[in-house]
Amino acid sequence: MINNSHAIKTTSSAIASSEASSTEMTSPQTASMETCMKLIQKLFQVRFYTINDFSEAEAFSRENMLSDLQLILSPDALMTMRSGAEKHTLYLLTDIFHISIIVFMLDDSFMLFGPFTSLIHTKMHASHIINAHGIKNLQIEDYLRYREHFPNINKERAEHIVRCFLNTVYGHEENYTLRDPETFAMENVYEDHAKEQKTGIDLLQLRYANEKEFIRSVENGDSSSALRYLDRMQSDVRYMKELGSTIENERIGCAITRTTLRLTAMNAGLPAYIIDKISGQNTREVFRERHLDKILASKEKMVVNFCNAINEHKSEIHSTVVTNAIFFLNSNFKNDITIEDITSELAISKSHFMSEFKKETGTSPMNYLRSIRIKKACTLLSGTGKNIMEISEDVGIPDSNYFVKLFRKETGMTPTEYRKSNRL
């Protein structure tokens, strides 16, 4: 690996020379940018990535992440950073494994330089990090082998490489400010709230205590308690909203909560399929929404969904296949579902699935789906004023006459009779 300033200057000079005959432009030129990125990768074994949509963020994470604890390398975090990154600003971020990235906006493109590391870890370092963070199923050798994929570059050198890249691409020196987002956020809080009675340490301690109770509530499947502590966690920093809460701020908060819930659900034994489905739904909703209230509502819905899934998982211990199938049925009961839909989603053979499901639940998947639909209908009949036709459509049975027939078979009464007897 080339590690001297001469290499960087040579890179910058060579590209500048090749572009000398071109007309000077204030916006980046694609040709010079690609040439510069290739030269830097060849010299320093570190890449530039362009991340402008979720699929590109996912591809980067698949290539570079080892653990869910590496929050800054996750697709959610990358897309959140993209939506909140300021122009002419370099953000230097480092994860728990001391893997670093530099992110910045280049015109309308979100760019990432890295990953790289400024520290060489020994087995002792690896053991300490794995134990300190309670990481299971990660061997020291695998951890060290993972870190070998990334070049050893100190942070000052990495910043210098990025600045040379920007100067070369723009054709002149661009004034980019380097920021540590966490430090910057805390500085602003203390500047604008100098008279605040609570100190930063008090707030952190309070936040930590509430977060512990929040995690314990989720692990127990107690959604009402979890929502109460979620509200307290948000209240701890509510004074910051005097500065003007933004969509980006709420998305960041949602991404943090989402990661906490994923890790908590994993510890509670919830299958990865269900975890991905619940968190994925929230990710899509959050990036689609443009109103703060709807983003907060989506976060609360995610908490409830995780608690309900954990409760069901604890009350009915099924195999992973059957647990995932039940979750799929509960999540899609409004749709026209076939056995093929389920087996395709779970990537399992039809015969094996039918056999396992019947063995563990005592019924067929379609009968189980029918029970789910009737239970949902009972809830709507007792708790809403919707008519029979609306309810039948809401539970995935568009033929209201057939719905009445099924309902009577399951409950022993018509929907109207049930409503009269169970009105809330």
Summary of the structure (lengths in Angstrom):
residues: 424
radius of gyration: 26.6
end to end distance: 71.7
largest distance: 85.3
contacts: 1234
relative contact order: 0.06
helix: 66%
strand: 7%
